[in-house]
């Protein structure tokens, strides 16, 4: 529970944010005056979509001239299928869905960057600290990293392979109903791939320790071969980029404004804006995530790095999820977001 002093501090921060919002409104107003464009956006629930909730709750979509309807999906695959079917115009999700779709002849593309780093940790139950000191010590152990074939599973297999193991050397626990938090608290698994908020709840309670933290630059470079990996993005379809380019341009404007806000605003104020979106029991863990993983992995702008695009894709090639690289020129539409090395 916040004290009166904290409330007054947050109120003053809100005033600062309001001034910044006014300045941005003067910049984005010309786009809005050209007429409103209706779009449907897809997102999943949770902290990973915080850069979707922020512009929705602060009115950034409206200011950019977008009448944006945000639709929440329970899985990335369902959101991708809705994008392919034309039920939504943009999807906030992993670039993996572009690679998979392009290799099947479906023209999805990345239109804006959302994350620059692998922002999850490999965590192990605390009572195994003396027994598990390296990834190789996980042999024969029960481990969970989401559904097989997903991004988190590919990250975990990447860790295993650099230690001479494969997914056949561990007891893989695939659960679509229980959270990582529940799996570890109830000892259904010995280790897992986790991010905020489960990661920080478990660490705070002393349930787990971090065996690998991908936010460590040395760890990231060792396992992913690059300083950056574009793990989340805004995806669209050729029909949108060709028929509604102004909608893409305005979305990029919103993305850039949102990232500026996230980097210039204290985490406590951000949580005050979007906290209603989350379970109250997770608010402390989400605040920690804003101070750590998100602070590091959220880019400064929507520009797309070719190196980060390739680094992310190689994880899926190396783990067999996709058979070959989708060239940058095919998988990316960077007319408005911009391109960097």
MIKE-917517 format. One record per residue: residue in three letters; x, y, z of N, C-alpha, C, O, CB in turn. Coordinates in pm, whole numbers, plus 50000, padded with zeros to 5 digits. Glycine has a CB too. Example, Ala and Ser with C-alpha at 12.3 -4.5 7.8 and 13.67 -1.06 7.14 Angstrom:
<rs>
ala513194943150780512304955050780513204967050780514244966850846511314955350905/ser512854977550708513674989450714512905000350787513415011450804514084994050572/
</rs>
This chain:
<rs>
unk500854988050000500005000050000500895012550000501855013350076499035000050124/unk500565022249914501365034249905501075043650022499935044950065501115041349773/unk502115050150073501945060050177501515073250115501545074949993503245061850259/unk501095082650203500685095850152501855102750084501685109449983500125104750267/unk503085100950142504255107050080504475101749939504785109349847505505104450166/unk504315088549922504475082549790503415087749694503695090449576504415067249799/unk502175089249746501095094249660501415108149608501215111149491499755094349738/unk501925116849698502265130349657503395130449557503425138549464502625138749778/unk504365121149577505485120049482504975116049346505365121949245506535109949532/unk504095106049341503545101449214502715112449148502725113749025502695088949235/unk501995120249229501175131049174502045141449104501675146548998500345137749285/unk503215144449165504115154149103504705148548975504905155848878505235158049200/unk504975135448975505475129048854504435129648744504755131548627505885114548882/unk503165127948784502085128548687502015142148620501725143148501500755125248753/unk502285152748698502265166148641503355167648537503135173648431502435176648750/unk504545162048567505645162448471505285155248343505555159948233506905156448531/unk504665143548360504265135648244503225143148161503235142448038503705122048287/unk502325150248229501295157748158501915168348070501435170747959500315164048257/unk502995174948117503675185048037504305178847913504235184447803504735192148119/unk504915167147934505515160047820504455156047720504675156747599506295147647866/unk503295151847770502215147647682501715159447599501415157947480501055141747764/unk501635171147661501185183047589502135186247475501705189747365501065195147683/unk503445185047502504435187747398504295177947282504355181947166505855186947456/unk504095165447314503935155347209502655157747130502625155647009503925141347270/unk501605162047198500325164347129500495174747017499885173546911499255169047229/unk501325184747043501525195046941502245189446820502105194546709502315206746999/unk503045178746842503775172646731502865163346652502905163246529504985164946782/unk502045155546722501245145346655499905150446605499215143346532501025133846748/unk499515162446643498225167646603498035168546451496945165746402498025181146664/unk499085172546374498895173246229498445159946169497605159846079500165177646163/unk499015148746216498605135546165497145133046196496395128246110499485124346225/unk496735136246318495355133846358494385142546276493265138346246495175136746508/unk494835154746239493955163746165493715159046022492805164045955494545177746165/unk494525149545974494365144345839493265133745830493005128345723495665138545789/unk492645130945941491585120945943491995109046026493165105246030491245116645802/unk491025103046091491295091646178491265078646098490415076646012490275091146294/unk492205069946129492275056846066491945046346170492545046246278493685054346004/unk491025037646141490655026846233491555014746210491735010246097489165022946216/unk492095009546320492944997646311492624988446428492144992846533494455001546311/unk492904975646408492784965846515494164960446548494914956246460491814954446475/unk494494960646677495804956546723495684944146811494754943246891496494967946800/unk496614934746797496614922846880497714923446984498804928446957496764910346795/unk497424918347103498414917647211498054905947301496924901147301498474931047292/unk499034901447379498754891347481498704898447615499204909547629499854879947481/unk498094892047713498014898147845499374897447913500204889047878496934891147931/unk499614906148011500844905548088501804916848060501554925547977501524892748061/unk502924916548132503894927448129504554929047992505004939947958504944925148233/unk504614918247913505254919147783504504928347687505054932547585505384905347723/unk503254931447718502474940547634502334954247696501434961947660501094934647607/unk503204957447790503074970247860503214982047764502644992747787504114971247972/unk503994980247655504144990947558502944992047465502915000747378505404988947477/unk501974983247482500674984547414499694991547507498915000047465500134970647370/unk499734987747635498794993547731499095008347757498175016347775498834985747864/unk500365012047759500725026047786500085035647684499395044947726502255027647784/unk500295033747554499665043247460498155042647458497485052547428500175040647321/unk497595030847491496135030047497495615038147615494645045647602495675015347508/unk496265036647731495785043447852496115058247854495405066047919496375036847973/unk497175062447786497555076547785497035084047662497285096047647499065077847791/unk496325077147573495715083847460496655086547343496355095047259495145096547504/unk497775079547337498735082047229498185077747092498475084046991500035074647258/unk497405066947089496825062646962495885073546907495955077146789496045049246979/unk495035078646994494095089146952494855101446902494495107346800493175092947069/unk495905105346974496665117246938497335115746801497555125646731497725120247044/unk497655103446763498305100946634497295098846523497665096446408499225088846645/unk496005099746556494975098146453494625083646426494195080246316495415104646327/unk494825075146526494475061046513493305057646606493395059446727495685052046544/unk492235052846548491145047446627491485032746649491095024146570489715049346557/unk492215029946756492805016746777491975008246872491705012046985494215018146831/unk491584996646823490914986746907491934975946940492424968946850489644980746836/unk492264974547068493244964547110492504951847151491634952047238494114969847227/unk492864940847086492244927847114493274918847182494394917247132491704921246982/unk492894913047295493814904447370493654889947330492534884847322493574906047521/unk494764883347303494784869247265495444860947374496274865947450495524867447130/unk495074848347380495614839447482496924832947438497654827447520494604828647516/unk497234833547308498484827747260498974835347138498204841547066498304812847227/unk500294834547117500874841047001500414834846871500224841946772502374840647008/unk500214821646870499784814846748498404819546704498164821846585499784799646768/unk497494821046799496144825646765496174840046713495424843646622495214824746888/unk497054848146773497164862046726497734862446585497254870046501498064870146822/unk498754854146558499314853446423498254849246321498164855046212500484843546420/unk497474839346357496424834546264495394845446237494884846546126495734822146322/unk495084853546340494144864546321494734875146228494014881146148493754870846456/unk496034877446239496704887046151496684882146006496414889845914498154889346196/unk496954869245988496934863545853495534864245793495374867045674497424848945857/unk494524861745876493134861745828492574875645804491494877045748492254854445926/unk493294885945847492814899645828491894904345938491234914645924492114900745698/unk491844896846049490984900746161491614911946242490904919346312490714888646251/unk492934913346235493634924546297494634930046195494974923246099494354920146430/unk495094942446218496034948946126497474947846173498394947346091495674963446108/unk497674947646305499014946946362499004937546482497984936146551499514961146404/unk500144931046507500244922046621501534924846698502614925446639500194907246575/unk501414926546829502584928646914503054914946964502504909747061502254938247035/unk504054909146897504474895746934505884892646884506574901546833503494885546878/unk506314880146898507654876146860507824875946709506914871746638507974862446918/unk508984880546658509254879846514509244865646459509134863746338510594886246484/unk509344855646546509284841646503508114839246408508234831346315509164832446625/unk507004845846431505814843546350505974848846206505314844146114504594850146415/unk506854858646190507184863246054508004852545983507734849245868507954876746058/unk509014847146052509874837045991509044824745950509154819845837511004832846089/unk508214820046042507394808246014506454810745896506304802345807506574804346138/unk505844822345896504854825445791505504827445655505024822245555504064837945828/unk506604834945652507284837445525507754824445460507664822945338508484846845547/unk508244815145541508714802445486507564793745435507784783945365509494794745591/unk506334797545471505144790645420504444798745312503334795345270504184787645535/unk505084809545269504524817545162503524828045205502844833845120503894808845065/unk503414830545334502474840645385503244853445415504174853045496501724835445514/unk502894864845354503694877145362503484885745487503014897145477503414885445244/unk503824880345603503864888645724505204896045726506164891745663503674880045854/unk505244907045799506484914445810506584921845943505584923946012506624924245694/unk507794925645976508074933646096508034948246054508684952145957509454929946160/unk507264956546127507164970746091507784979846197508014991646171505724974546070/unk508044974346318508654982446423509254973246528508714962546557507624992146487/unk510364977446586511014969746692510324972346826509784983146850512504973446700/unk510344962346914509784964047049510774960147159510664965247271508524955847062/unk511704951247131512684947047232514044944747167514124940647051512214934247305/unk515104947447242516454946147191517234934347246518314931147195517204958547219/unk516714927747349517484917347417516604905447454515384906747468518144923047541/unk517244893947471516594882647536516484886647683517504888747749517394868947516/unk515274887447735515084893247869514514883247969513754886848059514164905147860/unk514884870547953514464860348047515674854148116516804855948072513634849447976/unk515414846948225516474840448300516234825448308515094820848304516594846348440/unk517314817848320517224803648350517364802648501518424805748557518344795048275/unk516294798348567516284798048714516154783748765515594775048697515144806548769/unk516684781448883516724768048943516214768949086516444778849155518164762148938/unk515524758449130515004758249267516154759649367517194753349352514224745149294/unk515934767949468517004771549562517614759849635518804760049666516474781249661/unk516834749449664517414738349740518334729549655518884719649703516294729949798/unk518484733349526519404725949439520684733949410521474730249323518704722349307/unk520864744849483521994753749456523334746349464524224748849383521994765349555/unk523484737349559524764730249576524964719349470526084714749448524844724049715/unk523874715349404523954704449306524024709449162524604702849076522784695349322/unk523424720949136523364726148998524134739348992523654749749037521884728148951/unk525324738548935526184750248924526414754348779526984764848751527504747648991/unk525964745748686526114748348544524924742448470524214733948524527454742348490/unk524704746948348523614741548266523764726448249522774719248245523584748448128/unk524984721648239525224707248221524694699148339524394687248323526704704548203/unk524584705248456524074698248574522564696048570522004689548658524434705948699/unk521904701548469520464699648456520104686148393518924682748384519864710948372/unk521084678748351520834665748288519994656948379520324654848496522154658748253/unk518894651848324517984643248399516974650648485516094644448544518774634248486/unk517084663848492516184671848577514894675548503514834675248380516904684648625/unk513874679048581512604683648525512684698648500512964706448590511424680248620/unk512434702348375512564716348334511364720548250510804712548175513884718548256/unk510984733248263509904738648181510354751748116511014760048179508634740848265/unk509974753347989510264765947919509144768847821509384772747706511634765247844/unk507904766847866506774769347779506514757747685507064746847702506984781947700/unk505684760147586505354749647491506524746947396507254756147360504104753547411/unk506684734447357507744730647266507554737947132506444738247077507774715347245/unk508634743647081508574750946955508374765746969508364772946869507504745446872/unk508194770647092508014784947115509364791747135510414785247140507104787347238/unk509324805047146510534812947165511294808847291512504806647286510204827847170/unk510604807647405511284804347530511884790347526512954787947582510304805347647/unk511204781147459511754767647442513044768147359514014761447392510714758347375/unk513054776047253514234777347169515404783347246516554779347228513914785847046/unk515114793047332516164799047415516764788447507517984787647522515584810847498/unk515904780347569516394770047660517254759647586518314755747636515214763047728/unk516804755247469517574745547391518924751447350519914744347342516784741047266/unk518954764447323520204771247292521184769947408522364767247387519964786147259/unk520694771747529521544770047647522054755747657523244753547680520774773847774/unk521154746047639521544731947651522634728247552523614721847589520324722947630/unk522484732247428523394727947323524804733047343525774726347306522894732447189/unk524934744647402526284749747425526964742547542528134745047571526234764747453/unk526234733847606526814725747715526754710947682526824702347770526074728447846/unk526634708047553526684694147509525444685947537525494673647533527824687647571/unk524324692647565523064685647594522024688847487522184698147409522534689347734/unk520964681047486519814683847401518564682947488518644679547606519744674047279/unk517414685947428516174685147505515844670747543514964668447627515024691147426/unk516534661047484516314646947518517024643147648516754632647707516784637947404/unk517944651847692518734648747812518064653547941518564650948051520094655047801/unk516944660347927516224665048047514784659948041514314655247937516244680748058/unk514104660748153512684657148156511884669948132511714678248222512284650348295/unk511394671448010510724683847976509274683648022508514674447988510804686447827/unk508884693748097507514695048147506824706148069507164717848083507484698048302/unk505884702347986505144712047905503774714047966502964704747974505014707247757/unk503504726248009502224729148072501584741248006502234751647990502394731448223/unk500344740047969499614751147910498644757548010497984767447979498844746447787/unk498584751848129497644756948229498354762948350497944773448399496714745848275/unk499394756548399500094761548518501174771648478501874769848379500724749848596/unk501294782248557502314792348532503684787248578503774777448653501964805448604/unk504734793948533506084790648579506164791848731506804783748797507134799748513/unk505504801948784505494803948929504934791748999505524786749095504664816448965/unk503804786748952503154775149014504004762548999504124754649092501764772948953/unk504574760648882505374748748857506554747748954506894736949001505884748648714/unk507174759148982508334759049072507914758749219508544751949300509204771149046/unk506874766049254506424766349393505924752749439506084749049555505314776749411/unk505334745249347504784732149383505764720749352505414709049364503474729749309/unk506984724349312508064714649284507714704949173508164693449174508384706949410/unk506924709549076506684701248958507874701448864508044692448782505424706048885/unk508714711748877509944712648798511094717048888510884722848994509774722448679/unk512314714248842513514718348915514054731548862514704739048935514594707448906/unk513774734448735514294746548672513324751148564512444743748521515714744048612/unk513504763648522512604769248421513194781848358514104788048413511224772348483/unk512664785348243512934798348182511834807748230510654804448220512984797448023/unk512204819248282511194828248338511564842848318512744846548312511004825448486/unk510534851048307510694865448303509744871748402509064864748476510454870948160/unk509704885048404508794892048495507344888948456507044887348338509054907348493/unk506424888048554506644890048698507014877348775507484878248889505414895948758/unk506824865448715507114853048789508544852748840508794848748954506864840948701/unk509484857048756510894856848795511124864248925511784859149015511744862948685/unk510584876348935510884884749052510104880449176510594882149288510574899149020/unk508924874949158508214869449273508994857749332509164856749454506784864849232/unk509474848949247510204837149291511534840849356511924834949457510454827649174/unk512224850649299513494855049357513274861649493514014859149588514224864849262/unk512264870049502511974876949628511604867349738511974869349854510864887049608/unk510884856849703510474846949802511564836749834511394828349922509254839749754/unk512674837549762513794828549788513584814549732514284805149770514034827649934/unk512614813149643512304799949587513344795349487513614783349476510934800149521/unk513954804749414514884801349307516144809949313516214819849386514204802849171/unk517134805849234518294814349208518504814649056518064805648985519574809049283/unk519174825049008519424826448865520684818848826521784821548875519554841348826/unk520504809248737521654802048684522244809848567523464810848554521254787648641/unk521384815148482521814823648370520864835448357519644833848360521854815548237/unk521444847148343520654859248320521084865248187522184870548176520834869548437/unk520224864248086520574868747951520824883747942521394888447844519484864847855/unk520394891248043520654905648041522124908848068522584919848040519784912648143/unk522854899148122524294900648138524904900847998524774891047924524914889148227/unk525574911747959526114912647822526994900947782526954896547667526904925347807/unk527784895747875528654884447844527834871847816528164864047726529634881947958/unk526764869847895525894858247875525174859547739525094849847663524854857147990/unk524674871347711523944873647587524854870947467524454864147372523394888047582/unk526054876247471527004874447360527384859747345527494854747233528264883047382/unk527604852747457528034838747453526984829747390527304821547304528364833847593/unk525744831147432524714821747389523974825947263523464817447190523724819847499/unk523914838947235523154843647119524024849947012523524854046907522104853447164/unk525314850747038526264855146936526194869646898526794873546797526074847146817/unk525484877846975525334891946940524974900047064524484894647163524244893746831/unk525234913047057524894921747169523404924247179522884927247287525624934947156/unk522704922947065521264925047063520574913646990521174907246903520934938446996/unk519334911147025518484901546954517064906946960516534909247069518584887047016/unk516444909046846515104914946842514064904346877513604897046789514814921146703/unk513704903447001512844892547049511364895547042510544886347049513204889247189/unk510984908247028509574911847014509454923746920510344932246914508934915147153/unk508364924146847508204934646746506724937046718505854929846766508934930846616/unk506464947246638505134949246582505134942546446505964945746361504754964446572/unk504204933346424504084926246298502854931146221501874935746280504004910946323/unk502934929946089501784933246005501784923945884502484913745882501824948145961/unk501004927545784500834919345664501024928345543500774940345550499424912345661/unk501474922445431501684930345310500454938345269500574949345215502104921345197/unk499264932845294498054940145251497924953145329497374962945277496784931445271/unk498414953445455498344965645536499424975445493499144987345473498484962345686/unk500654970645478501744979745441501564985545301502034996545273503084972345448/unk500874978345214500654983345077499394991845067499375001744992500564971644980/unk498344988245140497064995145127496825005845233496065015245210495964985145134/unk497485004445350497285014045458498615018745514498845017945635496435007745570/unk499525023845427500845027945476500775039145580501625039845669501685032545361/unk499765047745570499635058545669499375052945808499805058745908498515068245629/unk498645041545816498395035145945499705030146005499925031246126497395023545930/unk500575024645921501885020045968502705031846019503315031146125502655012645855/unk502705042645943503455054645982502985059946117503805063546201503305065545875/unk501685060346137501155065546264501445056046380501705060446491499645067846253/unk501395043046353501755033546459503195035546503503485035246622501535019046411/unk504095037546408505505039846441505655052546525506465052946617506365040846313/unk504885062646493504895074946573504515071946717505145076946811503935085446513/unk503485063846735503035059946869504115051846940504385054047059501715051846861/unk504725042646870505785034246929506945042946977507415041147090506285023846826/unk507395052146896508505060846936508145069347056508955071347146508915069746820/unk506925074347058506485082547171506415074147298506785078747406505105088847141/unk505945061847285505835052947400507205049647458507375049647580505105040047361/unk508175046947372509515043747421510165055747489510855054247590510395038847306/unk509945067547434510455079747499509865081047639510575084047735510135092347414/unk508565078947648507895079447778508485069247875508755072447991506385077047762/unk508675056947829509165046347917510565049147969510895045548082509135033047844/unk511395055447887512765058147929512885070948013513845072548088513665059347807/unk511915079748000511985092348073511125092648199511205102148277511575103547983/unk510315082348219509365082248330509765071948435510095060648399507945079248279/unk509745075648563510075066048668509125054048665507935055548637510015072848806/unk509655042048692508815030048689507565031048775506515025648739509625018248734/unk507675037948890506515039248978505375046548908504205043148927506905046649105/unk505715056648828504685064048756504085055748644502885056348619505265077048701/unk504925048148576504425039348470503425029448528502365027148470505585031848401/unk503775023748642502895014048706501595020648750500545014248749503575007548824/unk501655033148790500445040148829499485041348711498265040948727500785054048885/unk500055042948592499235044548471498605031348430497415030948397500085050048356/unk499395020348431498905007648376498674996848481498344985448446499875002548273/unk498855000248608498754990148713497434982848717497364971248760498984996448844/unk496374989448674495044983148677494964971248582494034963248591493974993348641/unk495914970148493495924959148397496394945948458496204935348399496814962748279/unk496994946548575497664934848631497094930548765496454938348835499114937548645/unk497344918048798496964912548927497694920049037498914921749031497264897248933/unk496974924549137497584932349245498704924849314499664930849363496534936349347/unk498604911449319499634903549384500954904149309502014900949364499174889049397/unk500904908349181502114908749100502714922749085503744924249019501824903348964/unk502114932849145502544946549119503994949149160504724955949088501644956149191/unk504404943949274505804945949317506774939449219507814945149186506024940149459/unk506424927449173507274920349078507314927448944508354927848878506794905849060/unk506184933048902506134940448776506974953248787507654957048692504674943848739/unk506924959748902507734971648924509214968248913509984975848854507424977849062/unk509614957048970511014952648959511364949848813512454953248768511264940049044/unk510434943748740510654941148598510844953948519511674954548428509504933248541/unk510074964348553510224977348487511594983448513512154990348428509134986848533/unk512124980748633513434986348670514604978548611515714983648601513564986848821/unk514354966148573515454957448530515304953248384515824960048295515534945048619/unk514604942048357514494936848221513994947248121514624949448018513574924848219/unk512864953648152512294963048057513174975448039513274980847929510914967248101/unk513794979848146514674991448137515804988848040516224997847966515244994948275/unk516304976448039517414972647953516984968947811517664972347715518164961248014/unk515864961947799515514956047669514664964947580514654963047458514804943247691/unk513944974547637513114983347555514004992847476514844999747535512104991347644/unk513844993447343514715002047261514395016747279513375020447339514574998447115/unk515275025147227515065039647233514055044247128513385054447146516395046947214/unk513955036747021512995040046915512625027446841513115016546873513575050746818/unk511775028646742511225017046671512145011646562511795001746497509915020746610/unk513315017746541514185013646432514604999046445514724993646555515425022546427/unk514814992846330515054978346324516514975746289517024980546188514124971646220/unk517184968046374518574964346352518654951346272518064941246311519314962946486/unk519384951746160519534939646081520294928946160519964917146151520264942645950/unk521294932946237522064923346317521194916846423521284904746444523264930246384/unk520334924846489519454919346593518394910346531518004900346592518794930646673/unk517924913846412516964905546338517564891846308516914881646327516524912646206/unk518794891646261519444879146227519814871046351519704858746350520694881846145/unk520244877746458520604870746582519404863446640519524852046685521174880546686/unk518254870046638517034863546688516674851546601516314840946653515854873546692/unk516764853146471516344842646378517254830346386516784819046371516334848046236/unk518544832546410519474821446416519164811846531519464799946523520894826646431/unk518554817046638518144808346749517174797746698517244786246740517494816746863/unk516284801646610515264792346560515804783146450515354771846436514074800146507/unk516764788146374517414779546276518244768846348518194757046313518304787846179/unk519004773146447519894763846518519144753346599519674742546625520804771646609/unk517914756446638517124746746715516134739146628515354731046678516374753846828/unk516164741846497515354734046404513914738346390513134731546324515374720146445/unk513534749446452512154754146441511864759346301510774757446248511874765046546/unk512864765946241512764769746100513984764046028515014761446089512674785346084/unk513844762145897514874755245821515934764545761517054760245734514244747445712/unk515574777145739516534786345680516204800745719515114803745767516564784845527/unk517174809445698517024823545730516094830445630516194828345509518394830445733/unk515204838645682514384847445598515154860545584515344867445685512924849745659/unk515594864345465516374876545449515664888845504514434889745504516694878745303/unk516464898245550515924910745605514994917445505513944922645542517064920245643/unk515384917545379514604924345275513214918245257512314924945207515354923945144/unk513054905645296511754898945283510914900145410509694901345403511954884345248/unk511554899745525510814899045651510564912345718509874912845820511534890545744/unk511114923245663511034936245730510514947045636510924948045520512404940245785/unk509604955145689509124967145621509544978945710508874981945808507534966845597/unk510664985445675511234995745765511115009945710511855018845751512694992645791/unk510185012045617510045025145556509845036145658510375047145641508885025145459/unk509095033345763508785043745862509585042145991509945052046054507295043645894/unk509855029946032510605027746156512085031046138512735035646232510445013446202/unk512615028446018514025030845993514855018346018514425009046086514515042046080/unk516035018345962516925006845972518265011146031518755022046002517135000345833/unk518845002446112520175005046166520994992146158520454981446133520105010346314/unk522284993546179523194982146165522854970946263523524960646265524644986546185/
</rs>
